[in-house]
């Protein structure tokens, strides 16, 4: 049966997220079917151009558990 695992971070921590996802795959021996991601840019304080907060990053892993 297919299952999902959701990971969330901000764009300036992508390296940590990548390590977390790879570690999770190895530790659980998940059979990954697909990985989808989305980045949601955030406007800066008071909408000032050139002043941006970190963007939210969401990664969804579709997988099956190891048999």
N, C-alpha and C positions, 0 to 999 in steps of 0.2 A: 504494500500500500504506500502511496506517495505521502510524504510529509513535508512540512516547511520549517525552516529555521530563519529567523529574522535577526539581522545585525544592524545596529544604528551607531553612528558617530558623527563627527564634524569633519569638514574637509581638511583641516590641518592635522588630523590624526589618521590619515589613510594608511600609513605604514603599519601602525598598530592594529588597525582593523584587518588588514591583509594577513598579518601574523596570527591574529585571533581566529580568523576563518580557516586558515590552513591548519592550525593546531587542532581546531574542532574537527575538521575532516579526518585528520590522522587518528586522533584519539577515539572517535566514534566509529571509525571505519565506514563512514557513510558512503553510499553509492550515489554520487552527485549526478542528477539528471540535468539540471539547468541552474544558472545563477543569473539573477536580474538585479539591476541597481538603478537608483535614482538619486539625483542631487537637487536639493531645493535651495536656491540662492536666497539669502536673507538681505533685506535692505539695511543700510547703515542707520545710525541714530539720526532721527529727525529727517531721514531721507536725503542726507547730504551725499552728493556724488563723490566717489573716491573713498568713502568711509563705509566699509562693509563688515558685517559680522560674519563669523564662520558659517558656511553653508551646511545644512543637515544632509547627511548621506545615509541612505537606507539600502541594504543589500538583502535580497531574499534568495535563499538556497532551497531548491526543490530537490528532495533526495528520497532514497529508500534506505531503510536500516540494513546493515550487513546481515546476511543469513548465516 
